[in-house]
Amino acid sequence: MTADVDRTVAATDQWFLQHGLAYFVPEQRAAVRAALRPRRIVPLVVGTGLGAAAVGVVVWQLADEVGFLPSVLWTVFGVAATWYALTALEARSIVTWALRRTFRSLWTLLPMMTRALPLLLLFVTFLFVNAEAWEVASGLDAGDLWLIVLLFGTLAGAFLLVRLPEEVDRTDDHVDEGMLLRATADTPLAAIARELVDDPDADPTSYAEVTGYERWNLVLVLVVIQATQVLLLAVGVFLFFMLFGAVVMEPGIVGGWTGLGQDVHTLPGFPTLSLELVKVSVFLAAFSSLYLTVSTVTDETYREQFFGSVLIELERAVGVRTVYLALRASNS
C-alpha cells in the first residue's frame, strides 16, 4: 500500500474503534481469534469452575441456604465471562460505545415506556395483588430469589442472541453506491468512496456482506443497547411496585397473604415497607424484563421504538466497512 492509503486505513481503523466496531479492524479480529483457542479457554473455564465452587460452598455454609450454591456459581461464571470478553476478546470499546449510545439517548426512554409499560403493568399488577404471588415470592430465600433473577436474565439474553442476528442480517441487504457515499460522509473514507463509485471498473458493493466476527460485533452492539434499555425499564417496574406497595399493602394484608401473620419483616421507620414487598417487587421486575425483551424484538412497533435509530447507525458501519474492504483489496 502507498503511504496515503496506509494513513487512510489507519484513520479508518481508529474510526471503527471509536464507534464500537473493534472486530472490523483486522488486528483486533486476530487477537480475538487467538483468545478463543481451546488452550486459552479450557484452563480459564476449569479455574473459574473450581473458584466458583469454592466460593459457593463458603457462602452456602455461612448463609445456610442451598440456593446460594447454584446462584453463586452462575454469578461467578457470568462475571468471569464478562471480564474475559472486555479484556482478551477486545469487547471493551464495543460495550463502551453501546452504553454511551444508550445513555446519550435516555430521553427516548419516555416514549418507549408509555408504549411498552402500560400493558405490562396492567398484567403484572394483577399478579401483585394476588395472594398466591406473595406467598410464593415471600417464601423464597435470598439465594433462590437471585437464582430466579439470573434465570430470567439469562433467558432474555439468550433470546436476544437468537433473534438479533436476524436484524443485523438486514443491514447489508440494500447496499448501493448512493448508500456508500452517505455512509462514508464525514469519515476518513469520504474521498475514497467517491473515487470507487466513479471508477467504472470498481465494484465496492461486492464487499457489503457482513459475516464472522464483524457480524457478531454488530450483534453485540444491539445486545448491549437492548439489554441496558430493558434493565432500565425493569428498574422502573421495581420502583413502581415498591411505591405502589408502600401505599396499599398494609402489614396485616401482607401477613395474611404470606401466612406470616404478625411476623412481617417491616423496615425500621417504614411500617408499610417490608422484606416481602421487596421480594415480590424483585420477582415481578425480573419477570417483566423477560416480557419486555420478547416484546421489543417480536413486536414491530416496539422494535421501531427501541432500536430503529440504532439500526441506521449499524447500516452506516456496514457502508464504511464496504469501502474500507474495497480500498484494502484494490491496494493489496
Long-range contacts (C-beta under 8 A, 24 or more apart in sequence): 1-328, 1-331, 1-332, 2-331, 5-327, 5-331, 8-188, 8-189, 8-192, 8-327, 9-324, 9-327, 9-328, 11-188, 12-187, 12-188, 12-189, 12-320, 12-324, 15-187, 15-188, 15-320, 16-317, 16-320, 16-321, 17-93, 18-93, 18-97, 19-97, 19-313, 19-317, 20-93, 20-94, 20-95, 20-96, 20-97, 20-98, 20-101, 20-217, 20-221, 21-94, 21-214, 21-217, 21-317, 21-321, 22-90, 22-91, 22-93, 22-94, 22-217, 23-90, 23-94, 23-213, 23-214, 23-216, 23-217, 24-214, 24-217, 24-317, 24-321, 24-324, 28-90, 29-212, 29-213, 29-214, 31-88, 31-90, 32-88, 32-89, 32-90, 32-213, 33-213, 35-84, 35-88, 35-89, 35-90, 36-89, 40-88, 44-80, 44-84, 48-76, 48-77, 48-80, 49-73, 49-77, 51-76, 52-76, 52-77, 52-80, 59-143, 60-143, 63-142, 63-143, 65-141, 65-142, 65-143, 65-144, 66-143, 67-140, 67-141, 67-142, 67-143, 67-144, 67-145, 67-146, 67-147, 68-141, 68-142, 68-143, 68-146, 69-143, 70-143, 70-147, 71-143, 71-144, 71-146, 71-147, 71-150, 72-143, 74-147, 74-150, 74-154, 75-146, 75-150, 78-150, 91-220, 94-217, 94-220, 94-221, 94-224, 95-220, 95-224, 97-221, 98-220, 98-221, 98-224, 98-225, 98-228, 99-224, 99-228, 101-225, 101-310, 101-313, 102-224, 102-225, 102-228, 102-229, 103-228, 105-309, 106-232, 108-305, 108-309, 109-229, 109-232, 109-233, 111-305, 112-229, 112-233, 112-305, 112-306, 113-233, 113-236, 115-301, 115-302, 115-305, 116-233, 116-292, 116-295, 116-296, 116-302, 116-305, 117-233, 117-236, 117-237, 120-237, 120-288, 120-291, 120-292, 120-295, 121-237, 121-240, 123-291, 124-237, 124-241, 124-284, 124-287, 124-288, 125-244, 127-284, 127-287, 128-241, 128-244, 128-245, 128-280, 128-284, 131-256, 131-257, 133-280, 133-283, 133-284, 134-254, 134-257, 134-258, 134-276, 134-280, 135-257, 135-258, 135-259, 136-283, 137-276, 137-279, 137-280, 137-283, 138-254, 138-258, 138-260, 138-275, 138-276, 138-279, 138-280, 139-258, 140-279, 140-283, 145-279, 145-282, 145-283, 148-283, 148-286, 149-282, 149-286, 152-286, 152-287, 152-289, 152-290, 153-286, 153-289, 155-290, 156-227, 156-230, 156-289, 156-290, 156-293, 156-294, 157-223, 157-227, 159-290, 159-293, 159-294, 159-297, 160-222, 160-223, 160-226, 160-227, 160-293, 160-297, 161-219, 161-223, 163-297, 163-298, 164-219, 164-222, 164-223, 164-226, 164-297, 165-215, 165-219, 167-222, 167-303, 167-307, 167-311, 168-210, 168-215, 168-218, 168-219, 168-222, 168-314, 169-215, 170-311, 171-210, 171-218, 171-311, 171-314, 171-315, 171-317, 171-318, 172-208, 172-209, 172-210, 172-318, 175-205, 175-208, 175-318, 175-319, 175-322, 176-205, 177-204, 177-205, 179-315, 179-319, 180-204, 180-205, 180-319, 180-322, 180-323, 182-316, 182-319, 183-315, 183-316, 183-317, 183-318, 183-319, 183-320, 183-322, 183-323, 184-319, 184-320, 184-323, 187-320, 189-320, 189-323, 189-324, 189-327, 192-323, 192-327, 193-323, 196-323, 196-326, 196-327, 196-330, 202-326, 202-330, 203-326, 204-322, 204-323, 204-326, 205-322, 206-326, 207-321, 207-322, 207-325, 207-326, 207-329, 208-318, 208-322, 210-318, 210-321, 214-321, 218-314, 218-317, 218-318, 221-310, 221-314, 222-307, 222-310, 222-314, 225-307, 225-310, 226-293, 226-296, 226-297, 226-306, 226-307, 227-293, 229-296, 229-306, 230-289, 230-292, 230-293, 230-296, 231-289, 233-288, 233-289, 233-292, 234-285, 234-286, 234-288, 234-289, 234-292, 235-285, 237-284, 237-285, 237-288, 238-281, 238-282, 238-284, 238-285, 241-277, 241-280, 241-281, 241-284, 241-285, 242-273, 242-277, 242-278, 242-281, 245-272, 245-273, 245-277, 245-280, 245-281, 246-270, 246-272, 246-273, 246-277, 247-272, 249-274, 249-277
